[in-house]
Amino acid sequence: MSFDYSVIGKRIKKAREDKGLTQEKLAEQLDVSNAYISKIERGKTPVNLDRLAELCAVLEKTPEYMLNGTNSISEDFLRNEIMEMLEGCSAEKIKLISQVIKPIIDYGER
C-alpha cells in the first residue's frame, strides 16, 4: 500500500491551522525545523511512523485521520481492545467497570 504524501500533508496542515498553530510553533513543539514541517505539509518528504505519532499527539488527531481522512476505528477492533483490557482485571474491578458502563449503555435506550 502506498500513501499520497501530498494528501497527508494537506491533512496535517489543516489540523495545524485548526489548532491555531503556525509552522514555527509546531516545529518548536516537535523539535524539528520549520523547513521540515513545510516539506511535510507540501508532501515533499514522507512522514515516518514515529513522527506521525508525534504529529497526531500534538495536533490531537488520529493516525487514521492523517492517513486516510477518517476517524473511524473498526467496531471489532474496539471490542477486542476492550476485551484485552478486561482480561487482566480482578472480579472487583470488572464489577466497578460494569457499574460505570451500564448507565452509558442504557442511556440511548430510554
N, C-alpha and C positions, 0 to 999 in steps of 0.2 A: 504494500500500500504506500503510495506517495502522497505527500501533502503539498498543497499550494501555499507556499510561504507568504505570498503577497496577500492572500485572503486572511491568513492567520495574523499577519502584520496589521491589517486593517482592523481586525477584531481587538488586537492589543491596543492600537491607537484609540479606538472608540472607548474601550474600557478605561484607559488612562484619562481621556478627556471627561468621561462621565464622573470620574473621581476628582476632577478638578486639578489634576497633576500636569505639570509641564514635563517635557522630556528630561530636562535638567533635574527636576525633583525625583522623578522615577529612577534616573540613572544614579543619583545620590543614594537612594534607598537600597538599590541593588549593588552598589559599589562597582559600577561599570561606567564607561564613558558615555557621554551624550551621543557621540557618533554611533556607538554600538546600538543604542536604542533606536536611533534614526534608521539604521540599516535593517533592524528587525521589523520596524513598522512599515518600511518600504518593501519588505520581502527580499532584500538583497543578501541576507545571511540567514541560514537556518537556526532554529532555536533548539538547543538540546533539552533533554527531559528535566535535568536539574534546574536549568534556567527557566524553563516553562513553569515548573512548580513554584519557583520564587516569584515569577510574574503573577501567577494565579493568586498567591497568598497576598501580595501587595495590592493587587487590583480587585481582590475579592470576587474572582470568577473561577469557575471550574475548568479543569483541563478539557472536559467535553465541549464546553462552550468555545474555548480557544481553538480547538482542533476541528470541530465540525459545526459550530454555530448553534448547538443545542445544549440545554442544561439537563436534558433527560438522562437519567440513570435507569437502567432496566429494573423493573419490579423484582425479577428473580434475583438480581444482584443484591438489592436491598434486603430481601427476605433472607438470603444466605448470610449476609453480613450480620444481620440481627441474630440469627441462629448461632453463628460463631461466637458472638458476644455473650450470649446466654449460656453457652456450654461451660464456661469457667465459673459460673455464678453458683453460690450456695442457694439452698432452698429458701433461706430467709431473704436473700437479695432478689430472687425470682418473684417472691410474693410481693415485695416492695415495687418492683418494676411493673408487675401486673396491676397494682393499685394505681400507679401513675398513668399507665397507658389506657386502662379501661375507660375512664371518662373521655379521653380523646377519641377512642373508637366509637363510643356511644353518642358522641356529640352530633354527628351527622344523621343519626337515626331518629331523632326526635321530630 
